[in-house]
């Protein structure tokens, strides 16, 4: 046997011995930790349907906390969802040029910008108890009746 062959055989035997003599890992006890998503509090879901020129929500109210609004555009025109906190009558919000709600004069909590016909968009907002208005603020849509009252308890 040549020196090189003997050296290769010695290396192979050493690796084999080390691999066989390594301690086997002990089994780890299974835990029942829920996945992170399961530990988060689920938010209330409210469907909001937009048609050319109406807004309807699946619920008139929700509990305070995270509320997810799922807005569906069943109309032909683009719409938007604007969530306004206000004690005013939903039909009496301040207007800009008599065409849309003056957003500088109301408390906007959240919004979904313009979305096209047949699209569905979602937004989650942390809502405090109070009165809200869900509306479309595309010019002339609010004044055409695209709003609905919403209460948070």
N, C-alpha and C positions, 0 to 999 in steps of 0.2 A: 504494500500500500504506500502511495506517495505521501509526502508530508501534507500536501494540499488536500488530498482526499480525506486524510485523517482529521485535518482541521475542520473540514466541512461536516464530517460525521459527528465530531465533537460538538459543534454548534447546533446541529439538528437535534442531537440527544439532549442537550442542555435546554433547548426551547421546549421539547416534549416534556421533560421532567418538570420544568417550571409551570407549564400549562396544566399538567395533571395534579400538581401539588397545591395549586391556588385554592384558597378556601371558597366554598360555594356560598353565594349570598343567601342569607336567611330570608324567608318569605316575609313580606311587609303586610301588616294587617290592613285590610280594606277599611276605608272610612266612608261615611255617607255624607260627605260635604256636598251640598247642592252646587250646581254650576252657578257662576256669578250672576247670570241673568235671572235665575230663579230666586235669588235673595233680594232683588230689587222689588220694590212695591209696584204692582201693576197700576198703570194709569187708567182712568176712566176713558172709554172711547165713545165719541159722539159722531155720528154720520151727519154731514151737512150736504144737502142736495141743492144745486143751483140750476134753475131753469130760466129761460128768458121771460121773465122778470119776476121771479119769486125765489125765496130762500126758505128751506124747511130743515129743521134739525130733528134727529131721531129721538131726542130727549129735550124737554124744556129746562132741565136743570141738572146739576152735578154736585158732588161733594167737593169741598175745597181741596186743593192739591193739584197734582199733574192731571191735566185733561188733554187727551189726544183727539184732535178734530180731523176727521177724514172727509175732505171736501171733494165732491164729485160734480163735474160739470155735465149736466144732462141737456144743456141748452146748445144753441148753435154759435153764440157769441162767446168771446173770452170773458171770464169772470175772475174775481179775486175774493179771498176771504180776509176780512179785517175784523179783529176782535177788539171791541171798544168797551172799557169799563165806564159806566155812566149811570147816574140816577135820573137822567132826563128821560122823558118819554122816547121810546125808540124811533118814533116818527119825527121827533123834534130836535135832532142833533143840529149843531150849527153848520151852515153851508158855506161853501166857497163858490161864488158866482152862480148861485142857485142850481149848480149842476152836480156837486159832490160834497161829501162831508169835509169840513175844514179840519184836516188832521192836526193842525197846530193848536186847535181849541178843544181837543178831546184827548183822553188817555188811551192810547193804543197799547194793547197788551202784547199782541202778536199778529202775524199776518202770513198769508200765502199770496205772493205776487200773481199777476195775471197768468191764468192757465186756460188752455184751449178746450174746445168741445171734446167730450168723451174722455178727458183726462181726469185722474183722481190724484190728489196731493194730500199730504198729511203735515200737521204741525202739532207739537206738544207745548202747552203753556202751563205754567204754575199759576193757578188762579186762587185768589183770596175770596172770602165770602163777599157777595155783593151782586149788583145788577150789571149785566153786560148786554151788548148788542152785537150780533153776528151780521155782517153786511158785506155787500159788494160795493166798492167805491170807484169802479170804472165810471167815468163821467156819464151822468143821467141815470145810472142804474139804481142808486140809492133813492133818488127822487121818483123812480118808477116802481118803488115798493120792494126792492131787493134788500130786506133786512128782517131779522126776527129777534125777539127778546130771549135772553138766556140768563138764568139765575144760578149762583153758586152759593150753597149752604155751608 
